[in-house]
């Protein structure tokens, strides 16, 4: 449930309220795929770098094989977002990689860990459930092809070479994520040395996550429905905001890795790291709603009201979750449950 709510309802649902009616179908399309990725990463003993890479696998399967939007020149006007290179809609691809990796995979998994701390690092499913989830995930990709792409972009079929290339990339990335990347070994994965400074405040974490999200989307995501051109620039100049967006994402990832290694980092920080990003992406949808509706008063007013209500509801639920994780922790004695899980799960799963 969290995956479609995070990725679609609180974003696309601002300007396209009909998305709410599609929530049951979105649960199958998003939820099964993300649950499968999470299970594979946990069962392999890997951590967040592997989950991040599996988010890329998810995006290639959904947008590349399901919607075919990575290569289609017409669907979502993706070819108008920026340069096409070797038949690939490059700006659209970069936007969706950043968006779906964060909001379809990382944020829902993190929030689920916070809601159910005793299940962190443990498989949710038995073998039969895992097999059923895999079938549901593949079915979701097929539904995207026949239920969305075939209707919104009739007549387009991804070429066989492109299909084989996507399948090869999905296979290779999965192998790297589940076999080549190191297993979980500590509270902060990777080789970033622990900073001397204490952890930033949760408010600063939330503000940074929100601003980063708005800036990333603003550099790449055209505001129109459908988009009629790039968000910034034209022609080859679109590579400039694309490079800036990539640098922004890389810098944000670096800061998050350092922050999570600081003394005092807690589950409360994780709540507002995810929460700041969630509120930020809904805020971007609100800010671009007038352009999305061609400044028509009625639809714009509805979108602004829906967006404001979503932000208020999201903030309220985040505050409740923050209070919950704070009560579950004994200050000064008990480390962050997520940090404790990262430190212990490698030994538990061997």
PyMOL commands that set and color helices and strands:
alter all, ss='L'
color gray80, all
select helices_A, chain A and resi 2-9+12-15+17-43+48-66+75-80+90-115+117-119+127-152+160-180+202-220+235-259+267-287+289-292+297-327+337-349
alter helices_A, ss='H'
color red, helices_A
select strands_A, chain A and resi 84-85+88-89
alter strands_A, ss='S'
color yellow, strands_A
deselect
rebuild
show_as cartoon
